[in-house]
Amino acid sequence: MNLYEIGIDGAVVCNQCQERYCDCCPEKAITIGSLGEVVVSQTLCTLCGVCRKACPIGAIEIFNDFVYVCDLCGGRPKCIEACKEGAITFEVDETHHPSLTALKKETKKMNSSQKQYFYLKKLGLEEGN
């Protein structure tokens, strides 16, 4: 399922959740950077997909033998620089890391695209969109 094809336009990026579900990598290829960003060592990664399956919002993708997850571009996210409307912001909040435990239970058997759709739909409903 492609989110664009079904009329949903939104970014699904890592929320730096409390649970750190992505920390389940059997090869220890995933670490957390100084800004709270998820850092993937492409040399240690075996593309097993455990992290992708574990993420309750589908923020980790594997494409063309490469793991994609928002790493905040070293503190200067390119998506924010590219957005001329100012719709995307980046704020470091070391006190708030959302809990995704309830969401994890609801998305357990979904594939990555389904998780993204579910998450964006839930966000829209909660924000009154």
Buried (B, 14 or more C-beta within 10 A) or exposed (E): EEBEEEEBEBEBBBBBBEBBBBEEBEBEBBBEEEBBBBBBEEEEBEBEEBBBBBBBBBBBBBEEEEBEBBBBEEEEBEBBEEEEEEEEEEEEEEEEBEEBEEBBEBBEEBEBBEBBBBBBEBEEEEEEE
